[in-house]
Amino acid sequence: MPWYAWLIIALALGSIVGGLLLLRDSAQKLPLSEEQLKRIHERNLEQDAKDAENR
């Protein structure tokens, strides 16, 4: 492969890795109350039960 093909591949990989690192650094946790977390867990259990029922 010519040198410029390697350069394009390196730039593409660098862009992908850089984008992923930027996304990781800018991610923030959602501040949820205990009640909201409880409702989310209950909903997840209900959906898991429905999924198991449909199989």
C-alpha atoms as an extended CHARMM CRD file, in Angstrom:
* protein
*
        55  EXT
         1         1  MET       CA              0.0000000000        0.0000000000        0.0000000000  PROA      1               0.0000000000
         2         2  PRO       CA              1.2750000000        3.4800000000       -0.7300000000  PROA      2               0.0000000000
         3         3  TRP       CA              2.2110000000        5.7990000000        2.1320000000  PROA      3               0.0000000000
         4         4  TYR       CA             -0.8430000000        8.0270000000        1.6730000000  PROA      4               0.0000000000
         5         5  ALA       CA             -3.2020000000        5.0790000000        2.1810000000  PROA      5               0.0000000000
         6         6  TRP       CA             -1.5480000000        4.4080000000        5.5510000000  PROA      6               0.0000000000
         7         7  LEU       CA             -1.8740000000        8.0980000000        6.3660000000  PROA      7               0.0000000000
         8         8  ILE       CA             -5.6160000000        8.0570000000        5.5940000000  PROA      8               0.0000000000
         9         9  ILE       CA             -6.0930000000        4.9070000000        7.7080000000  PROA      9               0.0000000000
        10        10  ALA       CA             -4.1790000000        6.4520000000       10.6160000000  PROA      10              0.0000000000
        11        11  LEU       CA             -6.2210000000        9.6640000000       10.3890000000  PROA      11              0.0000000000
        12        12  ALA       CA             -9.4890000000        7.7080000000       10.3280000000  PROA      12              0.0000000000
        13        13  LEU       CA             -8.5240000000        5.6020000000       13.3490000000  PROA      13              0.0000000000
        14        14  GLY       CA             -7.3000000000        8.6790000000       15.2100000000  PROA      14              0.0000000000
        15        15  SER       CA            -10.5720000000       10.4370000000       14.5010000000  PROA      15              0.0000000000
        16        16  ILE       CA            -12.6110000000        7.4820000000       15.7890000000  PROA      16              0.0000000000
        17        17  VAL       CA            -10.5470000000        7.0690000000       18.9580000000  PROA      17              0.0000000000
        18        18  GLY       CA            -10.5400000000       10.8240000000       19.5900000000  PROA      18              0.0000000000
        19        19  GLY       CA            -14.3100000000       10.9890000000       19.1980000000  PROA      19              0.0000000000
        20        20  LEU       CA            -14.8250000000        8.1270000000       21.6240000000  PROA      20              0.0000000000
        21        21  LEU       CA            -12.5210000000        9.7020000000       24.2030000000  PROA      21              0.0000000000
        22        22  LEU       CA            -14.3030000000       13.0440000000       23.8620000000  PROA      22              0.0000000000
        23        23  LEU       CA            -17.6740000000       11.3310000000       24.2890000000  PROA      23              0.0000000000
        24        24  ARG       CA            -16.4610000000        9.5180000000       27.4180000000  PROA      24              0.0000000000
        25        25  ASP       CA            -15.0880000000       12.7080000000       28.9550000000  PROA      25              0.0000000000
        26        26  SER       CA            -18.2660000000       14.6980000000       28.3130000000  PROA      26              0.0000000000
        27        27  ALA       CA            -20.6320000000       12.0500000000       29.6950000000  PROA      27              0.0000000000
        28        28  GLN       CA            -22.4120000000       12.9840000000       32.9240000000  PROA      28              0.0000000000
        29        29  LYS       CA            -24.4490000000       10.9310000000       35.3350000000  PROA      29              0.0000000000
        30        30  LEU       CA            -28.1250000000       11.7200000000       35.6580000000  PROA      30              0.0000000000
        31        31  PRO       CA            -29.0420000000       12.9010000000       39.1390000000  PROA      31              0.0000000000
        32        32  LEU       CA            -31.9610000000       10.6330000000       40.0360000000  PROA      32              0.0000000000
        33        33  SER       CA            -33.8220000000       10.4870000000       43.3130000000  PROA      33              0.0000000000
        34        34  GLU       CA            -34.2970000000        7.2380000000       45.1990000000  PROA      34              0.0000000000
        35        35  GLU       CA            -37.9570000000        7.1510000000       44.1430000000  PROA      35              0.0000000000
        36        36  GLN       CA            -37.0680000000        7.4780000000       40.4770000000  PROA      36              0.0000000000
        37        37  LEU       CA            -34.4800000000        4.7110000000       40.7610000000  PROA      37              0.0000000000
        38        38  LYS       CA            -37.0290000000        2.4680000000       42.4770000000  PROA      38              0.0000000000
        39        39  ARG       CA            -39.5620000000        3.0450000000       39.6730000000  PROA      39              0.0000000000
        40        40  ILE       CA            -36.9200000000        2.3150000000       37.0270000000  PROA      40              0.0000000000
        41        41  HSD       CA            -35.9560000000       -0.9600000000       38.7230000000  PROA      41              0.0000000000
        42        42  GLU       CA            -39.6230000000       -1.9610000000       39.0410000000  PROA      42              0.0000000000
        43        43  ARG       CA            -40.2420000000       -1.1990000000       35.3640000000  PROA      43              0.0000000000
        44        44  ASN       CA            -37.1880000000       -3.2410000000       34.3880000000  PROA      44              0.0000000000
        45        45  LEU       CA            -38.4490000000       -6.2050000000       36.4010000000  PROA      45              0.0000000000
        46        46  GLU       CA            -41.8760000000       -5.9250000000       34.7470000000  PROA      46              0.0000000000
        47        47  GLN       CA            -40.3480000000       -5.8060000000       31.2770000000  PROA      47              0.0000000000
        48        48  ASP       CA            -38.0910000000       -8.7740000000       32.0340000000  PROA      48              0.0000000000
        49        49  ALA       CA            -41.1260000000      -10.7550000000       33.1750000000  PROA      49              0.0000000000
        50        50  LYS       CA            -43.0270000000       -9.8320000000       29.9750000000  PROA      50              0.0000000000
        51        51  ASP       CA            -40.0300000000      -10.8150000000       27.8470000000  PROA      51              0.0000000000
        52        52  ALA       CA            -39.7320000000      -14.1620000000       29.6150000000  PROA      52              0.0000000000
        53        53  GLU       CA            -43.4810000000      -14.6890000000       29.1480000000  PROA      53              0.0000000000
        54        54  ASN       CA            -43.2440000000      -14.0280000000       25.3930000000  PROA      54              0.0000000000
        55        55  ARG       CA            -40.5130000000      -16.6090000000       24.8590000000  PROA      55              0.0000000000
